[in-house]
Amino acid sequence: MKTIDHIYINGQFVRPHGTEILELINPSNGIASAQVSLGDETDAQTAIAAAKAAYPAFSQTTKEQRIIYMQQLHDAVLARSDELIATMTEEYGGPLHTCKGTVQRAANSFLRTAELLKKFEFVRYVGAAKVILEPHGVVGLITPWNANYSFICGKLATALAAGSTAVIKPSELSAAQTQLLTECLHAAGLPAGVFNIVNGRGATVGAEITRHPDIAKISFTGSTVVGKTIARGAVDTMKRVTLELGGKSPNVILDDADFEKAIPLALSTAIMNNGQACLAGTRLLVPEHRLDEVKRLIQKAAAAVKVGDPRDSATSIGPLVTRKQYDRVQRYIRLGIEEGAELLIGGEGHPAGLEHGNFAKLTVFANVTNDMTIAKEEIFGPVLSILSYKTEAEAIEIANDTIYGLHAYVSSSDSRRANRVASQIVAGRVFINGLYDEPEAPFGGFKQSGIGREFGAYGLEAYLEPKAVLGYGEAS
């Protein structure tokens, strides 16, 4: 069993002041895999002080120096990519292809940010004013467990590019991943205190970051419930916030789509990352008159989906992250049955032969209506709900009938029609006829899916405060 008994403050690995020990369980077999010593409010305060002390010098670094740091960080993460993949697969249970992609995105986030810095203008001119985009100061970065590496690296890259220093609170459930990634980031050789990483619970470390007056901004990715708590706490000191929260993403299949391609793709969007993805397309909207065809194609696609050992390259769905998450998913499956949805595939319990881990069955419900719980609430597991519509207008109405607005998908053989529908869906991102990766495009949500955007120039500007200077050309 691994022992993780250090956090990272002011350029050093130190033992935390906190005394709580958390036991982590391997999600594939239910066996304890690590013990982690969690930090507390005192550790958060020490980390914030270190970041505050490092800020004056770091905020004055040039773009060129920060670009060099980005390259160093990229190289350091990439150098241990095999270890990072193996650790994520074991601790989180993500399928091998998912973990490989996560590590690659984590490393590349620094290169992408370096490229952005090369063309980003921190001084602009608006009429008679000179507008200077200045860093906020110390930022708090609070990240979730479902893609630990890429969230930490993406947020950190943006904060550093802006000239801010950072205190990072990753999920305590990702402690082994965090430990290894911290070793990588340390090896990059940045100045002490520029970034600090404290394992700890949201109620302690996260709460201290939220209320501390020396934190100027918080970037949080996680549940809508926790995001609201952070927003309420942040307003007391008028912290800037970027909140990337939950989703219940609609996938609208128009009647002219190529169903042989669109339906398997729809299943893939629902089960990505074991279904533990905020952008998963978990509401599949299909024409009522083609529902039987959709059922047949879904069953055919599901037959090729393997649930099992995440280390096996053939596996599509690994275990859920914890027993608590497994139980949550089982509760939603029961609710779907109780509320009258048609259980098309899967159901309660473990797949045969996988009883010792947090493995859930790939589950698909048909004849779901948008007032059912499984259509309204984010399940965060491999559960897909199929809803039907009569007209295009009704499809759009159903798609938008949600408190969320993070992501959406549209399939059609007519590009103009697909774009027309996409323009009417209330979501931060809409994918037409595919899954895409455009890291420069803004990512974030409407409604209760969050506030603000991440990635690219939009994400960087969220870490900067505009200062307008007038009369800058006048003689003294």
N, C-alpha and C positions, 0 to 999 in steps of 0.2 A: 504494500500500500504506500502511495506517495504521501509525503508530508510537505505541505506548502505553508511555510511559517514566516514568510517575508513579504513586505510590501515595498513600494519603490517611492522614495521621497528624496528630493534634492540630489538626484544623481546617484543614490546609494540604495542597496537592498537592506532594509532594516526590519527588525521584529516589531510587530504592531503593538501599540498600547492596549488595544482590545484583547480580551481574553476568551471570547467565544470560539469554540471549535465546531466546525461544520463538517459532517461526514458526507462525502459525495459517493453516489451509487452509480456503477456502470449501467446504463440503461438497457444494454443488450442482454445482461445476465442477472441483474439484481444484486451483484456482489459489490461490497464497498471497495472503492478504488483509490480514494484519497481523503486526507484530512486537511482542512484549511483553517488557518487562524485568521479570523476576521478583524478588520480594523473597526474603530469606533469614532465617535465625534472628535475625540482628541487627535486621532490620526488624521482626520479630515482637516482639522484646524492647522496642524503642522504642515500638511501638504499645501494648503492654501497659502500659508505664510511663505513657503519656499517658492511657490509660483509668483507670489507678489514681489518677492525680493529679486527674482530673475527678470521680471517684466521690463523695468526701465532700460536695461541694456538690450534685451532681445527685441523690444519694440523699435529700436533704432537700427537694427540690422537692415542691410540693403536687400532688394529683391534678389540680387545675384547671390548673396550669401545664403538666403533661404532656399534658393534653387539648389545650391550645393547640398544643403541639409536634406532636401527631399531625395536627392540621388543616394545619399548615404543611408537614409532610412529604407529606401527601396532595396538597396543591395543587401542590407542586413537582414531584412525579412526574407528575401528570396534565397539567401544562403542556407536557410534552415527550413525550406519549404516542405521537404519530405517529413521532417519531424512534426511540423505544424499540422500537416494533413493527418498523420497517424494519431496525433493527440486529439484533434477535433473528432475524428471518427470514433475513437474510444470513449471520450468523455461526453460528447453530445449525441452521437448515434446517427449523424448525417450520412447519407449514402456517399460512397467514395467519390463519385463524380461531383456531388455537391460540395464536398470538402475541398477538392482540388480547385474548383471554381472560386470558392470563398478565399482561399489562400492567394490565388492569382490576383483576384480583385483587390485584396488587402495590399499586396506589394505594389500593384499598378496604380493604386490611388495616389501614391507619392509622385510617380512619374507624371500622371495626368495633372496633378496640381502644379508640378514644376512647369509643365507646358503652359498651363493657364497663367502662371505668374509672369511668364515671358511677355505676354501680350496684354496683361491687365494694367490699367492705368489707375494709380492711386491718387493722382491729381487731375482734376478736370476743370473745364471752364464753362460757366453757365452765365451768359450775359456779361455783366460787369463783375461777377463774383468768381473767385477761385475756390473750388470745392475740393477739400482734402479728405480722403477716406482714411480714417484712423482706426486702429484696433481698439476693441472695447476695454481690454485689460486682461484679467484672469477669467478664463472660461471654465465652466464645469461641464464635463462630457459624461453623460450617463447612458450606458449601452446595455442591450439585451443579450440573451443567451443563444438566440437562433442563428446568429452569424457573427460571433464575437470578434474575430479578427478584422473583418471588413468594416464593421461599425467603428471599432477603435481607430483603425488606421485612417479611414475616410474622414472622420471628425477631427482627428488630430492633425492630419495634413492641412485641412482647411483652417483650423485655428492658428497653426504655425505660419501658414502662408499669409494670414492677416497681420501677423506680428504679435499675436497674443500668446500667453503662456497658459498651461492647462493643468487641471486636476481631473483625472479620469476615475469614474466609479463603474467598473464593469459588473456584470451579473456575477454574484457569488457562485452560481452554478457552473461557471466557466473558469474556475480558478486555475486548473492545470493548463488550459489554453492561454489564459492571461499570463501565467508565470513564464511560459516559454516565449510568448510574444514580447513580454517585457524585457527578457534577456536579449532578444533581437534588437529592440529599440535602444536599449542601453549600449549595445555594441556599435550603434551608429555614431556615437561620440558627440552628441549635442551638449550644449552647456548645462551644467547642473541646475535643476529647478525649473527648466523650461517645460517639462512634462512630469507629472507625478501620478502614480497609479495606486489606488487604495481598494483592495478587496473589502467588501462590507455590505451590509444590508441597506435597503432603501430607507428603512425607518431610522437608521443611525447616520451612516456616511452620506446617503442621498439627501436626507433631511438637513444635515449641516451644510451641504453645498447649496441647497435651496435657500436657506435663511441667512447664510453668512454675508455680511455687507461687502466683503472684498471680492466676492464673485460678481462679475459684471454681466455675464451672460450664461445661459444654460442651453445646451443642445441635448435633447432627450429623445431616444427611440424606445418605444414600449407600448404598453396598453393605454387606452384612452382614459381609464379610471386613474391610473398613476399620473398621466399627463395633466389631468385636471388638478390633481393635488399639487403638482409642481407649479403650475400656473398660478394657483391661489397663493402659494407660499412666496413665489418670486415677486409678486406685485408689491409686497411690503417694502422692498428695497428697489423697486422699479427695474429689476433685471430684465434684460432682453431674453426672449425665449424662442427657440426653434423646437417644435414638437412634431415628431413623426409618429403617428399613433396607429390605431387599428383600422381594419378594413373589412368589407364584405363585398368583394368585387364582383360585379356582374360580367358575364361573358355572353354577349348577344350574338346568336347565330341567325343571320337573316336567311330567308327562304331560298335565296339564290346562291348561297355559299356552296362550296364543294364539301359536302358532309363527310366524305371519306377521309378528308384531311382535317376538317375543322373539329370533328368530334374527338378523335384521338388527341389532338392538340389541346382541346378543352380539358380532357382528363389530366393531361400533363400539367396544365396551369393550376389545377386544383390540388395536386398532390406534391408539387415542388417542395423540396426541403421537408419531406415527411408531412406536408400539409401545414407546417409551422412557419408560414410566410405571410406577412401582412398583405402582400399583393396577390395572394392566391385567388384564382377565379372560382370561388366556391358557390356562386349562383349561376347556373347554366340556363339561359333563357332561349327557348327553341319554339319554332312555329307549332301551334297545336296540331295541325294536320299532318305533321311529320314526327310526332312524338314516338310512335311505335318504331320508326326507323332509327331514331336517336337511341332508344333503349337497346336495340340490337347492336348498333355500332359501339355503344358504351360497353356493353357486355363483351364484345369482341376485343376492344382495346384493353379492358380490365384483365382479360385472360393472359395478357402478355406482361402484366405488372407483377414483379416479384417483391414480396415482403420478406425481409430476412436480414442476415448478417450485413451490416453496413460496409464491411471490408470487402465484400464480394462485388466485383464490378458489374455484375448482372442485377444487383439489387436496386430497385426503384424507391422502396419505402423501408426505412430503418425504424428503430424504436422511437417512441416519444421521449422527451428529455427526462421526465421524472414520472414516478408513479402517480403523483398528484395530477399531472397533465393527462396521463392515461385515464384516470378516473373521470376527469372533466370531459374527455371525449366520449367515454362510455355513457355519461349522463345525457349528453346531447343526442346520442344514438337512441337511447330509450325515449327521450322526449319526442324525437321524430316519429317513432313508432306509435307512441301514445297519442300524438296529435293527428294521426291518420295519414301520414305520408306513406307511399308505397316503397317498401324496402326492396330495391332492385338487386343490390349486390352487398355482401358483407353482413354487418350486424354487430351485436355485442360480442365481447370476449376476444381472446387471443386467436390468431391463426394457428392451425394445428402444428404442433412441434415447437412453438415459440412461446410457451407458457411462462418461462422464467424471466423474460424481459418485459419492457413496456411496449410490446408490439400490439398495434391495433389493426383490425381488418380494414382493408380498403372498403369503404361503405358509400353506396350511392342510393339516394332517395329520388323517386320520381313522383309526379303529381303533387309537388310541393306548392303551397301558396305563400305569398309574401307576408302573410300574417302569422305564419308558423315560426316558432322560436329558432328552428334550424336555418331559416331563411333570413332572420333578423340579426342574430348574434354571431360574433366571431368565435368559431369553434377551435381553431388552431390544431387541426388534425386532418387525416386523410378522409374527409367526409365531403361529398358533393351533393348539392341539391339541384334537381332539375325542375324548372318552372316552365310553363307554356304560355304563349300569348297568341292573340288572334290577328293583330295588326302591328305594323311598325310603330305607330304612335303608342300603342299599349306596351310594346317592348321597352320603349324609352321611359314610359311612366313607371313601369316595374323596376327598371334599372336604377332609377333615381329615388325610388321609394325606400330610402335607407338613411340612417343617421350618419353613415360614412360617405366618404368621397375620395378614396385614395387612388384606386386603380380601376380600369375597365378594359374589356376586350370586345372587339367587333370582328365578325367574319362575314364577308360578302365577295361575290365575284365582280361586283360593280364598284369601282373605286370611288366614284362620285357619291354613290349611295352610302358606302361605308363611312366616308368622311362627313356626310350630312348627319348620320346617326351619331358618330363620334363627337361632333360639335355640340350635340344636345345632351350628352351624358355629363353629369356633374362629377368630375374626377380629376385628380391632379395629373394623371397619365392615362392615355388610352392607346392600346396596341391594336393595330389593324392587321388581320391575317397573319399573326405570328407572335413569337416571343423575341424581344430585342434587347440589346444592351447598348445604351447610349449614355455614357457617364457624364457627358457635358450637359445633358438636358436636365432641367430642374426636376427634383423628386420631392413630393410632399402631397398633402391632401386638402380637400375642401371639407367643410362642415366639421364633424367630430373626428376626422382623420388627422387633424393637426393644424399647426400654425407655421407658416414660413416654408422655405424650400431648402433643400440641400443639393449638392453637386454643381460643378461648373461655376460660371460667373455668378449665377443667382445665389448659389450656396455661399460663395466667398463674400458677396456683398452683405449677407446676413450676419457676418462676423465683423462688419465695419460700420463706423459711425461717421456720417458726413458732417464736416465742419465747413461752413461757408465763410470766406474771408473777402471782405469788400474794401476797396481802397488800397489793395495790396501793392499797386504800382505808384502810389503817391510818395513823394519825398517827405522825409521826416522833418 
